[in-house]
């Protein structure tokens, strides 16, 4: 070691190398960091994330489990390159078996996405004040599983993890059943954008089209299920009608009932399915309603589906918190694969 200071001497220890920060890690070391986070028994909370999952049946053997993660804008760091702001995120998920017939801890589905967001100065001013939301998903057969999800912000290397037990029930062939009841305040076009580039891995997690996409639009689940009175509530769910008996899906009707403090405070008229897939025996329902007429508070939203002229009926529930609109609503900014931050 040399210094250009006359008369100065440097004393140092041979063979000492300072630890490299995240920006100087090789790609293999970064991959290993994600793998270590996936297999760690302890949670990592450097990057605050909130995660929401659901279940939507694809066929008699598979269920699509959407994985939606929300990253707080205040926890993100953006680099400046060539006059634009850039942020890169890595998302990884691993689902392990937890039941008889499969080795304990055996991975049955994996997901890996690297998403890079490029924004011009004007768009950055909009997005930097909003949250970012990731959308992915895995396909699972009926069974019990452990889900481990990892998100990493690649400017600082901060990591956040999430774990959940997933119980996928077998299909009910003789009765009407429902998917998860999904709540949202945002619908985005499925088309891709130059602002967002996605490098995807994990073939077991891929679907050309997910159940959350209808007529070229994708519904973005609300991870926190926190809404304001100035927003529109979008509710999406599916009904799976009996496979072993004759059933007319056009007879299906659905309605929403809102409960607050255990008391019914509002209800919608019955409405018909938005889409029917006779091959998979699935009826999809999507309804929108303004929240301005509902008082603030915490609600249980119950979706009820009946088969007119039959004894078939099913219901599912979700929950939301409703607050006043103190300012013009600033919807969650989404950066899912093949989607863009919304204006």
DRENNUVEX-577074 format. One line per 10 residues: number of its first residue (from 1); for each residue z negated, x, y negated of N, C-alpha, C. Coordinates in steps of 0.001 Angstrom, whole numbers, plus 500000, padded with zeros to 6 digits. Each point is the difference from the previous one (the first is absolute). Layout:
BEGIN
NUM> Z,X,Y,Z,X,Y,Z,X,Y  ...;
END
This chain:
BEGIN
1> 500000,500847,501194,500000,499153,498806,500000,500883,498755  500812,499628,499011,500091,500761,498767,499757,499099,498800  499440,500615,498945,499839,499283,498733,500542,500876,498884  500473,499371,498949,500574,500742,498874,499014,500095,498859  498796,500409,500306,498958,500200,498985,499517,501441,500109  500215,500809,499002,499584,501416,500075,498512,500148,500254  499657,500823,500980,498595,500289,500300,499294,498970,500842  500697,498892,500366,499356,498942,500793,500123,500307,501487  499000,499581,500747,500011,500156,501446,499764,498628,500640  500667,499740,501105,499880,498728,500706,499339,500251,501349;
11> 498964,499254,500282,499340,500084,501301,500261,498687,500737  500492,500060,501220,500314,498795,500760,499814,500275,501479  499899,498930,500790,499767,500093,501423,501340,499953,500729  500230,500922,500896,501234,500008,500782,500063,498782,500933  501207,499405,500098,500188,498899,500951,499529,498658,499500  499646,499853,498726,499525,498711,499477,501162,499240,499360  500128,498734,500376,501025,499134,499421,499325,498710,499542  500196,499663,498749,499417,498757,499480,500667,498805,500668  499253,498919,500252,500613,498810,500620,501066,499410,499081  501108,499557,500608,501083,499417,499222,499684,498557,499643;
21> 500385,499599,498784,499822,498593,499645,501140,499187,500621  499931,498677,499858,500949,499127,500697,501445,500265,499588  500223,500305,498740,501374,500185,499515,500690,501187,500669  499204,500952,500507,500578,501203,500586,499954,499986,501528  499681,498863,500589,499991,499894,501458,501427,499872,500524  500261,500608,501138,501284,499832,500664,500088,498585,500588  501224,499568,500311,500192,498652,500527,499233,499787,501300  499979,501017,500854,499272,499890,501270,498505,499801,499764  499458,500686,498990,498572,499861,499687,499699,498616,499429  500952,499468,499221,499801,498650,499458,500033,498961,501129;
31> 500919,500185,500941,500055,499084,501145,498713,500073,500811  499477,501210,500151,498762,500162,500757,498828,499335,499283  500010,500056,498673,498933,499351,499232,499991,498496,500257  501198,499380,500035,500078,498569,500285,499533,499702,501425  500424,500831,500945,499590,499800,501391,498486,500122,500141  499401,500958,499302,498539,500157,500050,499305,498772,499423  500569,499439,498922,499395,498806,499398,500113,498810,500937  501136,499876,500712,500185,498909,500960,498952,500062,501099  499688,501206,500476,499115,500136,501153,498545,500272,499623  499718,500055,498702,498621,500232,499572,499133,498776,500289;
41> 498791,500228,500450,499070,498898,500248,499315,499535,498718  500098,500786,498950,499356,499665,498729,501032,499491,499001  499654,499001,499208,500941,499501,498978,500181,501021,498886  501164,499976,499369,500302,500859,498855,500262,499091,498808  499290,500229,498907,500046,499066,498861,500380,500696,498701  500753,501099,500083,500435,500683,498780,500949,499122,499191  500860,499257,500694,500964,499109,499360,499597,498560,500292  499556,499241,498986,499594,498608,500251,501196,499142,500405  499882,499332,501143,501068,499101,500452,499372,498710,500523  500756,498922,499891,499627,498727,500621,501150,499615,500930;
51> 499682,499519,501201,501019,499731,501013,499834,498588,500525  501137,499324,500213,500032,498647,500549,500980,499979,501176  499624,499355,501091,500894,499842,501145,500135,498517,500332  500993,499665,500803,500216,498626,500445,500676,500015,501358  500349,498824,500515,500678,499900,501292,501045,498896,499955  501250,500381,500379,501115,499066,500028,500783,500235,501285  500134,498960,500801,500609,500151,501318,501517,500162,499885  500519,501012,500712,501441,500251,500050,500623,499282,501190  499355,500085,501135,500435,499319,501220,498788,499859,500904  500215,499630,501266,498873,499754,500897,499265,501276,500379;
61> 500593,501158,499707,499401,501261,500428,499553,500894,498856  500397,499700,498765,499699,500897,498891,499535,499247,498761  499100,500653,499265,499499,499489,498728,500232,501072,498947  500481,499589,498833,500161,500928,498877,498714,499998,499178  499428,501182,499801,498779,500153,499212,500356,500711,498695  500157,499263,498889,500266,500664,498720,498771,500775,499548  500233,501175,499437,498932,500835,499455,500297,500212,498530  499151,499480,499142,500195,500100,498558,498832,500749,499382  500331,501032,499234,498963,500828,499376,500186,500009,498493  498904,499858,499284,500023,499990,498543,499291,501251,499489;
71> 500687,500761,499133,499454,501214,499419,499735,499769,498520  498799,500336,499565,499630,499797,498600,500764,500949,499099  500515,499492,498892,500777,500819,499058,499165,501128,499424  498712,499779,499818,499143,501015,499385,499777,501198,500905  500302,499853,501310,499769,501099,500952,501247,500819,500268  501121,499651,499347,501271,500657,500290,500312,501086,498971  500654,501056,500472,500442,501085,499129,501524,500090,500073  500636,500117,498835,501460,500026,499921,500458,501353,499482  501017,500566,500640,500606,501240,499535,501136,499673,499032  500316,500934,499112,501105,499826,499071,501097,500992,500354;
81> 501184,499467,500370,501110,500835,500418,501296,499486,499373  500699,500896,499289,501304,499674,499413,499937,498748,499120  498937,499878,499220,499869,498882,499078,499554,498705,500630  499733,499995,501300,499534,498802,500695,498630,500237,500625  499323,498921,500275,498727,500071,500701,500229,499752,501493  499334,500779,500821,500210,499901,501444,498661,499992,500726  499918,499154,500997,498817,499970,500872,500478,499845,501427  499311,500677,500915,500368,499919,501411,498772,499644,500817  500211,499123,500979,498899,499507,500821,500381,500090,501470  499033,500352,500809,500169,499962,501454,499108,498909,500565;
91> 500571,499182,500884,499253,498945,500671,500192,500166,501507  498912,499921,500734,500078,500147,501455,499041,499009,500645  500413,499467,501130,499147,499081,500759,500162,500306,501475  498914,499844,500723,500032,500146,501458,499171,498880,500605  500567,499340,500988,499308,498917,500701,499725,500469,501419  498745,499914,500416,499601,500473,501323,499504,498851,500857  500319,500079,501273,499599,498949,500943,498506,500060,500244  499413,498802,500238,498566,499938,500247,499682,499014,501105  500896,499863,500992,499763,498989,501019,500400,500500,501379  499636,499257,501023,500322,500357,501372,501516,499976,500198;
101> 500467,500891,500877,501417,500079,500290,500706,501073,499205  499342,500496,498922,500547,501093,499203,498910,501051,499818  500358,501287,499994,498991,501036,499783,499308,499818,498651  498685,500123,499984,499253,499826,498754,500462,501016,498962  500262,499532,498806,500438,500877,498922,501465,500352,500036  500770,499422,500900,501425,500312,500095,500747,499400,498810  500771,500813,499242,500793,499443,498889,501105,499091,500519  500082,498792,499458,501041,499053,500419,500981,499714,498874  499661,500363,498774,500909,499813,498859,499612,500995,498920  501003,500537,499341,499774,500962,498924,500918,499687,498829;
111> 499529,500376,498820,500749,499733,498779,499839,501201,499082  501092,500424,499394,499927,501112,499037,501080,499807,498950  499602,499928,498750,500926,499846,498883,499625,500984,498901  500995,500669,499460,499833,500801,498790,500815,499329,498902  499335,499598,498942,500656,499246,498924,499905,500793,498701  501154,500214,499382,500066,500706,498723,500476,499030,498930  499265,499940,498898,500319,499095,498895,500406,500821,498789  501202,499742,499463,500502,500654,498791,500104,498945,498894  499365,500271,498865,500004,499025,498906,500362,500667,498688  500838,499304,499201,500274,500497,498657,498789,499694,499120;
121> 499910,500571,498809,498800,499835,499163,499615,498548,499739  501019,499133,499750,499682,498595,499706,499403,499301,501222  500592,500212,501157,499486,499372,501216,498644,500571,500362  499793,501283,499707,498704,500606,500315,498890,499355,499188  500276,499660,498750,498988,499346,499182,499593,498649,500594  500938,499317,500650,499686,498727,500644,499212,500222,501288  500507,500906,500834,499434,500189,501333,498658,500711,499967  499817,500919,499046,498766,500790,499973,498772,499149,499751  500187,498793,499460,498860,499114,499752,499791,498990,501125  500857,500062,501010,499911,499036,501103,499629,500712,501287;
131> 499673,499214,501002,499702,500558,501315,501285,500120,500817  499988,500874,500979,501134,500152,500899,499635,499422,501357  500961,499340,500619,499737,499373,501287,501050,500425,501019  499527,500387,501158,500857,500422,501109,500096,498873,501025  501194,499837,500590,500201,499033,501071,500606,500690,501212  499343,499865,501125,500511,500495,501277,499588,499022,501088  500147,500401,501254,499597,499102,501077,500258,500612,501359  499360,499442,501021,500167,500454,501378,500214,498789,500903  500613,500244,501148,500202,498976,501023,499016,500227,501138  499306,498936,500416,498993,500119,501048,500145,498873,501012;
141> 499672,500325,501254,499896,498988,501047,498585,499418,499964  499761,498850,500643,498640,499457,500043,499011,501028,500549  498838,500085,499400,498983,500961,500428,499037,500303,498880  499123,500975,500239,499010,500435,499017,500276,501454,499645  500002,500293,498687,500409,501316,499544,499112,500487,498849  500034,501320,499785,499404,500618,498822,501120,500473,499084  499967,499561,498738,500973,500437,499005,499351,501029,499083  500674,501138,499824,499567,501008,499019,501143,500212,499015  499712,499818,498723,501016,500111,498947,499562,501079,499019  500976,500840,499580,499724,501098,499077,501005,499959,498861;
151> 499525,500145,498774,500860,500123,498825,499666,501306,499298  501028,500719,499559,499785,501264,499278,500868,500039,498753  499418,500369,498891,500725,500201,498749,500346,501480,499933  501308,500336,499924,500451,501357,500257,499988,500926,498794  499564,499531,498854,499855,500907,498860,498668,500738,500090  498947,499244,500339,498665,500600,500104,499576,500247,501438  500643,499298,500949,499601,500123,501398,498839,499108,500388  499610,499079,499112,498885,499103,500314,500396,499032,501119  499033,499692,500867,500241,499155,501175,499008,498845,500026  500479,498843,500453,499143,498848,500275,500324,499464,501381;
161> 498987,499568,500743,500225,499484,501351,499427,498597,500142  500510,499290,501003,499578,498630,500285,500064,499793,501506  499002,499313,500563,499979,499705,501431,499710,498523,500232  500608,499433,501034,499797,498591,500330,500289,499774,501480  499221,499105,500603,500292,499549,501351,500955,498818,499933  501070,500054,500771,500999,498931,500039,499945,499309,501351  499845,498688,499997,500024,499211,501236,501226,499099,499937  501008,500312,500812,501239,499233,500036,499929,499020,501166  499892,498694,499738,499854,499029,501094,501328,499780,500722  499941,499612,501263,501229,499654,500723,500576,498696,499460;
171> 501293,499739,500191,500595,498760,499494,499443,498784,500727  499846,498912,499274,499555,498725,500588,501235,499146,500247  500331,499770,501269,501253,499333,500337,499947,498478,499885  498797,499434,499919,499883,498538,500042,499457,499384,498720  499808,500817,498974,499471,499434,498769,500566,500713,498773  499901,499355,498880,500464,500530,498731,499004,501044,499496  500499,501149,499557,499133,501040,499446,500579,500503,498682  499144,500681,499209,500418,500507,498691,499848,501519,499927  500790,500578,499111,499862,501410,499648,498846,500159,499018  499863,501199,499459,499103,500205,498870,500511,499193,498803;
181> 499097,499595,499130,500369,499308,498759,500010,501054,498894  501193,500291,499498,500186,501099,499057,500045,499464,498574  499225,500616,499107,499952,499611,498593,500625,501098,499151  500746,499595,498969,500704,500978,499172,500186,499462,498593  500244,500926,499067,500396,499610,498647,501338,500620,499639  500695,500568,500999,501212,500741,499694,501013,499913,501135  501252,499765,499636,501120,500034,500929,501022,500983,499435  500499,500908,500853,500918,501040,499538,501289,499943,500806  501113,500481,499438,501241,500054,500770,499912,501065,501080  500669,499772,501115,499977,500948,501117,500853,501220,499702;
191> 500974,499868,499106,500939,501091,499734,499283,501260,499532  500607,501160,500300,499404,501289,499672,500241,500354,498536  499222,500981,499510,500106,500430,498615,500054,501516,499943  500683,500536,498977,500066,501443,499808,498663,500566,499547  499091,499138,499528,498693,500482,499548,499126,500442,501159  500229,499425,501179,499132,500253,501152,500832,500535,501158  499590,501140,500546,500649,500570,501167,498976,500088,501135  500428,499595,501187,499101,499949,501142,500538,500844,501142  499142,500864,500510,500297,500744,501213,499092,499433,501087  500596,499349,500990,499218,499256,500987,500048,500673,501360;
201> 498865,499913,500705,499886,500459,501373,499254,498932,500786  499875,500186,501299,499240,499049,500810,500833,498825,500426  500908,500189,500957,500948,498954,500376,499337,498768,500578  498800,500162,500552,499328,498846,500583,499570,498993,498942  500076,500398,498747,499522,499118,498940,501129,499329,499238  501249,500207,500428,501124,499568,499192,500516,498618,500368  500296,499221,498987,500680,498715,500160,501099,499934,498953  501187,499564,500415,501087,499862,499032,499651,498957,498947  499300,498958,500418,499583,498936,499085,498652,499483,500460  499033,499935,499093,498661,499564,500363,499851,498502,499749;
211> 498990,499362,500587,499780,498566,499751,499702,499675,498539  499633,501007,499216,499660,499750,498601,501227,499928,499106  501193,500139,500582,501242,499966,499233,500768,498716,500288  500335,499282,498942,500771,498766,500120,501043,499971,498894  501260,499821,500379,501103,499864,499044,500071,501161,499004  499857,501229,500521,500148,501173,499150,498809,500313,499124  498892,499324,500208,498786,500249,499226,498842,500336,500933  499096,500833,499516,498807,500355,500766,498759,499568,499228  499094,499360,500674,498729,499626,499380,499040,501186,500130  499355,500361,498904,499077,501137,499966,498578,499478,500119;
221> 499316,500242,501113,498646,499461,500167,499042,500523,498939  499091,499154,499572,498936,500436,499103,498904,500633,500838  499800,501298,499835,499025,500717,500823,498577,499586,499650  499714,499899,498712,498641,499641,499574,499792,498494,499915  501105,499226,499987,499959,498534,499859,499222,499571,498757  500237,500745,498931,499419,499708,498686,501137,499515,499096  499846,498796,499441,501052,499383,499197,499431,499550,498661  500911,499754,499048,499602,499428,498720,500725,498673,499795  499480,499194,499095,500542,498655,499789,501419,500013,499437  500435,501130,499453,501347,500071,499463,501054,500345,501033;
231> 499594,500220,501248,500938,500406,501036,500441,498816,500860  501071,500232,500756,500461,499049,500998,499547,500489,501367  499457,499120,500796,499558,500340,501354,501112,499671,500983  500388,500997,500795,500959,499800,501087,499233,500060,501318  500208,499001,500844,499313,499941,501298,501070,500000,501086  499839,500899,500977,500970,500105,501085,499273,500007,501341  500519,499246,500949,499467,500012,501361,501063,499459,500944  499795,500202,501284,500936,499531,501021,499267,499159,501031  500713,499011,500543,499489,499184,501106,500853,500288,501229  499332,500203,501133,500690,500274,501265,499798,498786,500900;
241> 501100,499263,500240,499853,498745,500719,500140,500221,501504  499473,499061,500818,499877,500203,501449,501312,500378,500666  499907,500964,500933,501193,500499,500684,500285,499252,501293  499000,499346,500567,500168,499380,501315,500064,498484,499950  500442,499459,498867,500191,498560,499897,501010,499709,498900  500629,498854,500084,500957,499621,498975,499270,499758,498689  500573,500534,498934,499335,499863,498702,501062,500116,498911  499995,499057,499074,500943,500013,498892,499366,500718,498809  500438,501220,499675,499369,500737,498888,500197,499315,498648  501014,499138,499890,500215,499296,498737,498907,498967,499722;
251> 499173,499708,501015,498887,499074,499797,498795,500682,499368  500036,501348,499900,498845,500734,499476,499860,499805,498493  498784,499791,499580,499663,499914,498591,498715,500796,499753  499910,500591,498817,498831,500825,499672,499427,499595,498655  498740,500327,499789,499328,499747,498731,498921,501041,499773  499595,500168,498751,498940,500936,499637,498818,499233,499430  498811,500407,500420,498768,499399,499487,499144,501114,499410  499503,499803,498784,499179,501000,499320,498535,499559,500019  499142,500894,500489,498562,499736,500048,499277,500993,499088  499014,499488,499262,499136,500861,499194,498566,499577,500232;
261> 499182,500948,500409,498613,499672,500307,499871,499011,501141  500958,500022,500921,499955,499101,501152,500539,498612,499737  500420,499709,498754,500512,498679,499651,501493,500065,499702  500749,499001,500432,501424,499939,499724,500206,499666,498525  500796,500840,499311,500222,499783,498577,501466,499729,499678  500895,500305,500923,501410,499758,499735,500769,500028,501315  501190,499394,500005,500858,499995,501184,501434,499770,499560  500934,500529,500766,501418,499809,499703,500559,498859,500841  501094,499403,499587,500694,499065,500888,500550,500763,501212  500341,499272,501054,500600,500629,501165,501416,500471,499676;
271> 500388,501142,500570,501336,500536,499747,500617,500479,501309  501348,500063,500005,500755,500359,501204,500136,501516,500109  500372,500497,501175,500185,501451,500169,501092,500540,499080  499814,501249,499564,501022,500686,499216,501132,500477,500892  499653,500360,501227,500983,500545,500936,499538,499726,501425  500938,499723,500909,499688,499754,501407,500848,500925,500865  499349,500704,500914,500692,500862,500959,499754,499425,501392  500997,499296,500525,499810,499333,501282,499935,500992,501153  500608,501176,499843,499967,501000,501064,498581,500501,500244  499258,500255,498921,498622,500477,500133,498989,498862,499867;
281> 500491,498767,499802,499151,498810,499860,498988,500202,498865  500570,500388,498849,499176,500312,498830,500443,499178,498807  499049,499404,499308,500255,499312,498732,499250,500748,498901  500739,500445,498977,499397,500753,498901,499779,499087,498799  498865,500167,499354,499651,499200,498829,499710,500934,498829  500596,499715,498853,499691,500742,498783,499943,499015,498851  498893,500008,499291,499807,499060,498906,499420,500751,498811  500358,499576,498800,499468,500611,498785,499347,498930,499145  498926,500378,499309,499330,499048,499110,499286,500762,498893  500035,499468,498758,499306,500664,498892,498496,499875,500168;
291> 499293,501030,499560,498539,500004,500136,499292,499530,498731  500768,499609,498996,499406,499655,498709,499096,498775,500065  500249,499103,500964,499218,498767,500060,498737,500122,500849  499834,501131,500679,498804,500190,500820,498899,500658,499179  498775,499529,500097,498884,500683,499327,499779,501381,500611  499413,500898,499235,499702,501327,500520,498950,499910,501102  499978,501003,500870,499020,500018,501074,500597,500571,501277  499246,499890,501085,500445,500481,501308,500425,498807,500857  501140,500155,500674,500582,498899,500753,500315,500405,501444  499896,499026,500883,500595,500086,501329,501268,499164,499973;
301> 501113,500613,500404,501287,499300,500031,500325,499703,501460  500051,498715,500342,500257,499603,501388,501415,499445,500130  500767,500615,500893,501349,499510,500304,499917,499129,501252  500547,498797,499901,499989,499056,501115,501433,499655,500359  500343,500099,501287,501336,499639,500478,499855,498944,501082  500787,498925,499898,499959,498932,500997,501419,499718,500483  500103,499530,501218,501260,499524,500540,500013,498489,499918  500778,499445,499105,500017,498547,499800,500393,499299,501301  499209,499007,500355,500268,499250,501225,499538,500685,501256  499276,501120,499867,499458,500717,501163,498505,500205,499789;
311> 499368,500570,501000,498578,500333,499890,499796,501467,499657  501082,500665,499598,499929,501424,499682,499588,500216,498542  499027,500876,499809,499548,500366,498657,499322,501365,500069  500038,500725,498900,499355,501311,499938,499646,500305,498553  499026,500860,499796,499653,500393,498638,499571,501461,499965  500127,500602,498833,499546,501369,499758,499453,500097,498596  499231,501062,499732,499353,500129,498701,500189,501382,499395  499956,500036,498686,499906,501242,499253,499083,499747,498810  499708,501052,499253,499019,499869,498922,500509,500715,498750  499611,499479,498831,500401,500626,498750,498923,499841,498953;
321> 500068,500871,498983,499149,499897,498816,500910,499753,498810  499635,499039,499152,500819,499613,498855,499209,500225,498717  500616,500739,499062,499355,500310,498726,500874,499514,498846  499435,499986,498802,500750,499610,498815,501012,501084,499637  501067,499589,499331,500992,500949,499507,499578,500436,498609  499433,501212,499901,499550,500491,498706,501146,500557,499179  501069,500415,500692,501185,500536,499325,501205,499608,500823  501176,500369,499523,501217,499727,500761,499865,500646,501369  500248,499263,501084,499801,500545,501331,500879,501208,500258  499388,501031,500593,500714,501231,500340,500023,500108,501510;
331> 501056,499528,500672,499992,499933,501452,499932,501374,500639  499500,500040,501221,499944,501235,500744,501396,500583,500123  500126,501277,499715,501284,500661,500129,500156,500479,501422  501095,499641,500652,500184,500331,501405,500965,501147,500151  499682,500903,500908,500934,501046,500368,500107,500068,501504  500372,498876,500638,500161,500021,501441,501338,500594,500375  500188,500350,501288,501309,500456,500418,501057,498970,499620  501117,500474,499451,501157,499190,499621,499669,498969,498929  498927,500256,499232,499709,499146,498853,499698,500889,498815  499683,499412,498834,499834,500783,498791,498822,499471,499211;
341> 499451,500838,499068,499026,499474,499065,500635,498879,499187  499286,498913,499843,500572,498835,499340,499698,499997,498520  500924,499465,499230,499811,499924,498551,499017,498911,499665;
END
